[in-house]
Amino acid sequence: MSTSAIQAKLAELGITLPPLAVPAAAYLPYTRTGNLLFLSGHIAKKDGKPWVGQLGKDVDTATGQAAARAVAIDLLGTLQAAIGDLGKIVRIVKVMSLVNSTSDYTEQHLVTNGCSELLAAVLGDAGKHARSAFGVAQIPMGACVEIELIAEIAD
């Protein structure tokens, strides 16, 4: 998609991309090799703080989807900071989602749709991707969702 089409879609959705977040530990927020850009895991945040909770215990699937959507917005902000122009995205190659969930919760894939659907809405076909969604016992800072991605970037 063109830069102007992406910006128009973000405006239509009422989304303002956040600035690049400072890593919470000893890692880089992103790294590039060739035309691939690897974004470190981003945790769900609400009102600037970790969006805590466990799916299947105190967070329902719809709320988990909203948290995953919030992560997608942060990921787009990191992409913007990394490449300066979201129009340079050839495609989102892969998304990996970790969902803080109880052992009997089985809707991690539905939670992750909150991220996947937003990426496709903003980036069109370039936002459609392969993905994995895992249930995990805990995520840093008690966050309910953490997502990382790999993007192919034009030269």
Secondary structure, DSSP 8 states (H G I E B T S, - for coil): --HHHHHHHHHHTT---------SSSS-SEEEETTEEEEEEEE-EETTEE-B--BTTTB-HHHHHHHHHHHHHHHHHHHHHHHS-GGGEEEEEEEEEEEEB-TT---HHHHHHHHHHHHHHHHGGGG--EEEEEEES--GGGBSEEEEEEEEE--
